[in-house]
Amino acid sequence: MNFVDVLKYYLTHNFALVVMAIGFFVLFLNRNSRLRRHSMLLLIDMMLVLVLSVATTIEYCFESLSVTYPIQYVGVILGYTIRPFIIYFVILTYRKPDFKTDIILGIPIILNCLLVSLSPATHWLFYYGENNVFIRVLPWGYIPHAVAAFYLGYLAVLMIMLFRQNDKTQAIAAAFILFANGIATTLETLDVVEDILSTTAAASILFFFVSMFVYYRKRDSLTGLLDRHTFYVDYARYKNRVTALIGFDLNGLKNINDTLGHAAGDIALKTVGRIFLAHTTRRIEFYRLGGDEFEAICLDMPKGEIEEVIRELDEAILKAGYVCSIGYSFREKDDTVDKILHRADDAMYLQKREYYGSRERMN
């Protein structure tokens, strides 16, 4: 088989993969600055997928020969080591950077790479027998598949956690990656089909990258909270489930900016934003409407639970060294979002006037 035949085989079986890789690289060049870490990890992942597709092509081109060549072992080693890496790098994009934990999480991959790399000499997992026949040693030959399954399981746990945190965009992306790659890995492990994981992984990476664009497009760049536009979209979407809106106003932000500088004001907004993110659930979501104003949409929450959440938030913000004026209003029949917002704002500004009034009396 000459080079032209090899190239023809590669493009015939991997043309969709190549197109998706090109699409990914175009998006990568136009990425948002907030996607820097995510995009670099996914770039590495896409490069690994391309290497995997070349490795599977090498295996095919030499399998009909009667003599085994060293490059065949290179192809198998790359295939068995890259497959778990693809899911591992996806997992890293979901996790906060933590070098020590990432290394511990990578131990199964390191052991897998060691066993696979030594197999040509030891025959622990696989080897080529007479007449260039590939032989998988049972049951150890399925260790690379077991490692890939481990990381898919870890991704499943992350997916469940994201759904519980009401982070639907990232949870849906994780579910897609889990389903697509889980099916592809299972079919390849059972020898039902061959060489479908590369294209599946490329589609997953591209889908994940696009979902990241969507995720950050809806969020405030400073606090990470959902933005004003998304607030109105979500209210319209969940209108029949909305029980109340809670308004928050960060007291003293102008004074912080004037006396300590805007960097200190940004720190205050980020701190409050982190507190809101930590209290986000499937029944309460937080938004930054602009400046020092925040809003929460409560779904199917009784009054007592809402008041408990407000108390917890007030304590957490005070503990962080800041004060928020808070007001809430329940949705009444035929209420528009502006009417509820107006009532919540009235309650919030009443508390705000009391706050500043008490400070003046103290001074």
Secondary structure, 3 states (H helix, E strand, C coil): CCHHHHHHHHHHHHHHHHHHHHHHHHHHHCCCHHHHHHHHHHHHHHHHHHHHHHHHHHHHHHHCCCCCCHHHHHHHHHHHHHHHHHHHHHHHHHCCCCHHHHHHHCHHHHHHHHHHHHHHHHCCCEEECHHHCEEECCCHHHHHHHHHHHHHHHHHHHHHHHHHCCCHHHHHHHHHHHHHHHHHHHHHHCCCCCCCHHHHHHHHHHHHHHHHHHHHHCECCCCCCECHHHHHHHHHHCHHHEEEEEEEEECCHHHHHHHHCHHHHHHHHHHHHHHHHHCCECCEEEEEEECCEEEEEEECCCHHHHHHHHHHHHHHHHHCCCCEEEEEEECCCCCCHHHHHHHHHHHHHHHHHHHHHHHHHHC
